Amino acid sequence: STVVAAFASSLVGGQINRAFGRRTSALFAATVFTLGSVILASAWSYATLVAGRVVIGIGIGVASLTTPVYIAEIAPQEKRGQLVTVNALLVCTGQFGAGMVDGIFSEVLPESGWRFMLGFAA
C-alpha cells in the first residue's frame, strides 16, 4: 500500500511542484508524512493501518521527487551534484537505521513495538 501510493503520488508530483513550487511541495510532503505517522501510531484497526500507510506513501512519493530537484536548484553550482548524492546516501542510511531500530523494538517490545516503529517516523 505504501509503495503503490508513493508510485501514484510521484506521477503527479511534477504537477504539484509546478503549481506550488519546490519549497511548498517539500513542506506539503513533510506534513503529509507526519500526518501518516500519527495515523499509524494511533491505528486501531487494519483499515486504519492501511490508510496510514497510504498517507505516508503519498508523502514519500512527493518528497522523493521534490527534494533532489529543490536541493539542485538552491545549491551552488560547484556543490550541486555532491549535495544531491549526499541526500540519496542519507536516505539509504536512514532506511538502514530505521530497520535496525525496528528490529530492536520487535525484540524488546514484541506486543507493542510495531506501534513505536510506525509512530517514530514522525
C-alpha positions as CSV (number, residue, x, y, z in Angstrom):
1,S,0.0,0.0,0.0
2,T,2.8,2.4,0.8
3,V,4.8,1.6,-2.4
4,V,1.7,1.9,-4.6
5,A,0.7,5.2,-3.0
6,A,4.3,6.5,-3.4
7,F,4.3,5.5,-7.0
8,A,1.0,7.1,-7.7
9,S,1.9,10.4,-6.0
10,S,5.2,10.5,-7.7
11,L,3.3,10.6,-11.0
12,V,1.5,13.8,-10.0
13,G,4.5,15.2,-8.1
14,G,5.7,17.2,-11.1
15,Q,2.4,18.9,-11.4
16,I,2.4,19.6,-7.6
17,N,5.9,21.1,-7.9
18,R,4.9,23.2,-10.9
19,A,1.8,24.5,-9.3
20,F,3.0,25.3,-5.8
21,G,6.8,25.4,-6.1
22,R,9.5,23.1,-4.7
23,R,9.7,24.5,-1.2
24,T,5.9,24.4,-0.7
25,S,5.8,20.9,-2.1
26,A,8.5,19.7,0.2
27,L,6.7,21.2,3.2
28,F,3.5,19.6,2.0
29,A,5.2,16.2,1.7
30,A,6.7,16.6,5.2
31,T,3.2,17.5,6.6
32,V,1.6,14.5,4.9
33,F,4.3,12.2,6.1
34,T,3.9,13.4,9.7
35,L,0.1,13.0,9.5
36,G,0.5,9.4,8.2
37,S,2.9,8.6,11.1
38,V,0.3,9.9,13.6
39,I,-2.4,7.8,12.0
40,L,-0.1,4.7,12.1
41,A,0.9,5.3,15.7
42,S,-2.7,5.5,16.8
43,A,-4.1,2.8,14.4
44,W,-6.9,0.9,16.0
45,S,-7.7,-1.4,13.1
46,Y,-6.2,-3.0,10.0
47,A,-8.1,-0.5,7.8
48,T,-6.6,2.4,9.7
49,L,-3.2,0.9,9.4
50,V,-3.5,0.6,5.7
51,A,-4.9,4.2,5.5
52,G,-1.9,5.5,7.4
53,R,0.5,3.6,5.1
54,V,-1.2,5.1,2.1
55,V,-0.9,8.6,3.5
56,I,2.8,8.0,4.2
57,G,3.2,6.7,0.7
58,I,1.8,10.0,-0.7
59,G,4.3,11.9,1.3
60,I,7.2,9.7,0.2
61,G,6.2,10.0,-3.5
62,V,6.1,13.8,-3.5
63,A,9.2,14.1,-1.3
64,S,11.3,11.7,-3.4
65,L,10.5,13.7,-6.5
66,T,10.7,17.2,-4.9
67,T,13.8,17.0,-2.6
68,P,16.5,16.3,-5.1
69,V,15.2,19.0,-7.5
70,Y,14.9,21.5,-4.7
71,I,18.5,20.8,-3.5
72,A,19.8,21.1,-7.0
73,E,18.0,24.4,-7.5
74,I,19.3,26.1,-4.3
75,A,22.8,24.6,-4.2
76,P,25.8,26.4,-5.6
77,Q,26.7,25.0,-9.0
78,E,30.0,23.5,-7.8
79,K,28.3,21.6,-4.9
80,R,25.1,20.6,-6.7
81,G,25.9,17.0,-7.6
82,Q,27.6,16.4,-4.3
83,L,24.6,17.6,-2.3
84,V,22.1,15.6,-4.3
85,T,24.3,12.5,-3.9
86,V,24.6,13.0,-0.2
87,N,20.8,13.3,0.0
88,A,20.5,9.9,-1.7
89,L,23.1,8.4,0.6
90,L,21.4,9.8,3.7
91,V,18.0,8.4,2.6
92,C,19.6,4.9,2.3
93,T,21.4,5.3,5.6
94,G,18.1,6.4,7.3
95,Q,16.3,3.3,5.9
96,F,19.0,1.1,7.2
97,G,19.0,2.7,10.6
98,A,15.2,2.5,10.8
99,G,15.4,-1.2,10.0
100,M,17.9,-1.7,12.9
101,V,15.7,0.3,15.3
102,D,12.6,-1.7,14.1
103,G,14.5,-4.9,14.9
104,I,15.3,-3.8,18.4
105,F,11.7,-2.8,19.0
106,S,10.4,-6.2,17.8
107,E,12.8,-7.9,20.2
108,V,12.3,-5.6,23.2
109,L,8.6,-4.9,22.9
110,P,7.1,-7.9,20.9
111,E,3.5,-6.9,21.6
112,S,3.6,-3.1,21.0
113,G,6.9,-2.5,19.3
114,W,5.2,-2.1,15.9
115,R,3.4,1.0,17.1
116,F,6.6,2.6,18.0
117,M,8.2,1.5,14.7
118,L,5.4,3.3,12.8
119,G,4.9,6.2,15.1
120,F,8.5,7.3,15.4
121,A,8.5,8.1,11.7
122,A,7.0,11.5,12.7
